[in-house]
Amino acid sequence: MLAREPAPLIVRPARAEDLERITWLEDAAFEDSWPRDLLDYELTHTRTFLLVASRGDDLPLPGYVLFHHVAGEAELLRLAVDPPERRQGIGRLLVEHGLERLRQTNVRVCFLEVRMNNEPAIQLYKGLGFQRVGRRRGYYRDGTDALILSLSL
């Protein structure tokens, strides 16, 4: 019997019923994960949007991305992909969709912070055109520095 190909990925806005899986992805991806109530708030905040990668309503979401935008600027706040599904283009797809949505709302620049020792994420962002513009010393709770990256849209 042949193995079935995974269903194609679509990117769509997150819905309230996605919150449990988004919270799970958050906990799986980050040492300093955001609590469920904060993620719930972000689902309805007027200046943020959450996008999810989906293979269909009956399958677990493999990833999500969260952007905040105001006054022509945006920040990519969170990007989480299920660990076994990493390095398959899911994170890239989510960020590309988010950046396109920002362009459509006349956002001119997007910033993000990334752990300076998170080489896979840094390579992803650089591959999307982000450039290093600064560094925040001791930014994370464990004392790790953050690199500040920027992309002109």
C-alpha positions, 0 to 999 in steps of 0.5 A, a space after each residue: 500500500 502506498 503512503 498518501 501524500 499529505 493534504 496541501 497546505 492553505 493559510 487562513 485567518 485563525 478562528 476561535 476554535 483554533 485557540 487550543 491548537 495555537 496554544 499547544 504550538 506556542 508551548 511546543 515552540 517557545 521556552 517563554 510561551 505566551 499564555 492562552 489568555 494572551 493568545 485569545 486576546 490577540 485573536 480579536 485585537 484590532 491591530 493584530 492578525 493570526 494566520 494558521 497553516 491548515 490541511 483541513 478542519 479534521 487535521 491538527 494545524 501545523 503552524 501559526 504566525 502573529 503580526 501586530 501593525 499600527 501607523 504603517 509599521 508592523 512587528 512579527 511577534 510569533 511564529 510557531 511550527 509543530 517540531 516534526 513539521 519544521 524545515 518543510 516550508 511551513 514557517 516561510 509560507 506563513 510569513 510570506 502570507 502575513 507580509 502580503 497581507 501587511 502590504 495590502 494594508 499599506 504597512 511599509 516596514 516589518 520588524 521582528 526580534 529573534 534569539 541570536 542563537 536561533 540559526 534556523 529562524 535567522 536563516 529563514 528571515 534572511 531568506 525572506 529579505 530581513 536585514 539585521 538592524 540592531 541587538 537587544 542585550 539580555 532580551 530574553 528571560 534566560 539572558 539571551 540577546 535578541 537580534 532585531 531584523 527589519 524588512 521594507 515592504 
